[in-house]
Amino acid sequence: MVQRVGIVGAGLMGAGIAEVAAKSGADVLVWELKQEAVDAGKERIEKSLAKAVDRGKLSAEDRDATLSRLSYTTNLEDFADREMVMEAIVENEKIKKDVFAQLDEIVEDKTAPLCSNTSSLPIQTIASATKNPERVLGLHFFNPVPVLPLVEVIPALTTSEDAVEKAQSFATEKMGKTAIRAKDRSGFIVNFLLVPYMLSAIRMVEQGVATAEDIDTGMKLGAAHPMGPLTLADMVGLDTCAFIADVMFEEFGDPTYSCPPLLRRMVQAGHFGRKSGKGFYEY
């Protein structure tokens, strides 16, 4: 079983993945480009673990043990001895391809899986940047990672079954996730269904069909959803929603996936949802 894990990115998703991996007993090394981002990621993990202790879901001893298994770096070269790497950086094809090309050279075990947490980009596109594309696959977690039990496993056409089994086993047997396997196409399973749902709700607001509050109330009380589509879009990040819509529209050419003008204007205005303090609601 994989023991030495690398996490590329210490943002919301990367920190969550690192936290769960460290809780599982793995030796976890977290990378960020700048020391400020490393410090922010470390603080994010420490706060999350402190909340778990306060809620009685984690003992203080287990928290301390988890923290002891986490280390941090700003140097990708430190990933040389990793047995598996999980990437969770910005949804930008060029940046991801550059990182994977570097990881492919750096990680000495050429059978070690290199996994992307991308929510929309085709895995084959990322794998094409490496000399060993058989080790590259998608491992898509959901926010918040310490709470939501799902992971999507996405092999590219070139991914070896050995890499898939190693990555999926770590996610399920060590991290305690439930895995579903999807083919390598934009949106995979969850976002293929979820993104059009959120975009439809945004179009309803744009067209004056109903208010954001009434749409969300309708889906919560009429369809038993835990939150409405516009609250969800704010939580995901409206900039992220727009990016995924653009990638999916480019992939399929279906107007269902096209980014509504209202969403585009909100992103241009810096209204990203919960993370910026303003989206369809104020926070």
N, C-alpha and C positions, 0 to 999 in steps of 0.2 A: 504494500500500500504506500502511496505517495506520502512523504513526511515533510520534505523541505519545499515550501511553496513561496512563489513570488507574486506580489500584487502590484500592478502598474497603475498608479492613480490612487490618491487618498481623498477624493471627493466623497460625496454622499454614498455612491454605490461602492467605490473602492474601499472606503472605510468599513462599510457594512460587510462586504465580502471578507475583508481581513479579520474583522471581529469574529465572525462565525467560524472561519478557518482556524483561528487561534484557540477559540473555545473548544474546538474538536481535538486539540492536542498537537496540531501541526506547528512546525517551526515556520513562522511567517515573516517575510521580509517585504516591506512596503516601500515603493519608490514614488517620489514626486520630483518634478523638475527643479523647484526652488525650495530653499529651507523654510520659507514662510508657509508654503503649501504643506510641507511635511509636518510642521508644528500644528497647523490647523487640522490636519487629518488625525494626528495623535490626540489632540484635544477632543475631537469629535468621537473617537473611539472611547476615550476615557469617560466622557459624559454619558455615552450610551450604556457603558458597563455600570456606571454609578447608578443610573436610573433602574437598571435591572436588579441591582442590589436593594435599592430603596423599595422596589415593588415586591421583593421577596422571591424573585425568579432566579436569582443567582446569589450564592454565598460570597462573602468577602474573600474567603480563601480561593474560591474558583476565579473570582475577578483578578486577584493578584497573580494567580497562576497563568491566566490568559494574558495579562500584561507582560509577564516575564517571557512569553513565547513570541512577542512582537518586537521587531527591530525595524529601523528606518534608514533610508539612504537617498541621496540625490545622484547616485552613480549607477547606471544600468549594468555596468561591468560586474557589480556585486552579485548579479543573478547567475553567475557562471555555474554554481553548484546546485541550482534549483532543479527539482524533479518535475515541476509543473509551474506554469505561469498563467495568471489570469489578469487580463487587461481591462481596465475600466476608466478610460480617459474620454476626452471630448469626442462627440460624434462627428469626426472629420476624417474623410477617407485618406487624404494625403498624410495626415499626422499618424493615423493608425498604421498605415502601410510602412511608414518610416520606422516606427517603433518595432513592428514585427520583423522587419528586415534586420534591425540591430539585435533583437532577441535571438533570432535564428542563428546569428554568428556567435553571440555571447554564451548562450546556454549550452554547456559542453555535452550533455546527454542529448543526442540528436533524436531520441525517441520520446523525450519529455514533451508532453502536450503544451502547446501555446494556445490559450483560449481567449476569445474576445467576448466581452459583455455587450457588444453592440446590440441595439434594439431594432436596427433597421438595415444596416449595410450588409450586402451579401458577403458571406464568409469567403467564397472563392476569390473575390476581389482582394481581400486582405491576404489570403494565402499566396496569391500570385506574386507578392512582394518578397517571398522567401525562397531559399534554395531547397528547403525541405517541407513542401506544402502538405505532405502526408501527416505532419504533426499539428496542423492548425485546424481549429474547430470553433464553433460558437458555444459559449456557456452563458446563457442569458438569465441573470437573476432579476428579482423584482423588489421594488422599494416599498417599505424598508426591509432590507435583506435579513436582519435578525428576526423579523416577524413573519414574513410571507414565506411559505414552505416550497414554492415552486421554482424549478429551474428548467429552461428549455435547452436541450442539447441539439446542436445543429452541425452535422458533418457537411463539409464541402464535397464536391465530386472526387477530390484528391485525398481526402482524409482517410487515414488507415483505421481499421476497426480497433486495432490495439490502442491508438491514441484516444478514440472514443470511449473505450472500456475503462481506461485509466482515469480519464477526466470524470466520466459519469459515476464510477465507483467512488471516487473521492467526494463528489458532490452529494451522493446519496448515503453511502456507508459512513463517511466521516462527518460531513456537514449536516446530515440528517434531512436533506432536501428530497422532495418528490420530483422525479425527472420525467419529462415528456420529450419525445424526439420529433423534430420537424425537419422538413426538407429545406434546402438552402435557397430561400426566396425571400425577398424583402418583407418584413413584418412577421415572418415565421408563423406561429399559431395565434398567440394572444394579441399582438398588435395588429395582425391582419383583420381581426374581428373588432378590436377595441378602438383603433384609430378612426375608422369610418363612423363609429358610434359617436365619438367625441366631436368629430367634424360636423356631423349632422346636427348635433345640439348647438354648435356655434352658428351654423347657418340659420337655425330657427331664431336665435337671438338677433342675428344680422337682418333677417327679413321681418322682424317684429311679430313673429308668430306667438311668442310667449316670453316672459322674463326669465332670466337665469334661475331665479329662485323657484319659479313655478315649474320649470323643466326639471330641476333637481328634485324638488318635492315629488313630482309625478313619478320619477323613476325610483325614488326611495320607497314611497308608500304604495305605488301601483305595480312595481316590478320587483320589490324586495331587494333592491340593490343597497349595499351599505352606504354608498354616497352617490350623488348625482354626477352626470357626465362633465358638467362645468366645474364642479368642485374637484373632480378627478383631474381634469385638464390643468387646473391651477396647481395641483399637487405635482403632477408630472413635470410641469414647466411649459408655458405656452411657446417658448422658443424651441423646446424639444419637440413639441407636437407639430409645429410648423416644419421643422427639419425632417421629421419622419414622414410627414405628408408629402413633402417634395421628393424624397427618395422613393416612396411607394408609387407616386404618380409617374415618376420617370421609369420605374420598373414595369408597371402594368398599363399605363396610359388610360386608366379608368378615371373619369371625372369624380367618382366617389372619393378618391384619394387626393383631389386637388385642394390646395390650401385656400380656405375662404379669405376674401379680402379683409374682413374684420380681424381675423387672426393675424394676418400679415401686418396690419396697421398697429395692432396692440404690441406686437413684438418690436416694431420700429420705434414705438413710444417708450420702450423699456418696461412695459407691463408684462412681466414674465409669469405672474401668478404668485404663489406663496413665497418663493425665494426672493422676490423683489418687493414684496409687501402689497402689490396690487395686480390684479388680473380681472377675472369676472367678479371677484370679491376683494375686499380690502382686509389686510392681515396686520 
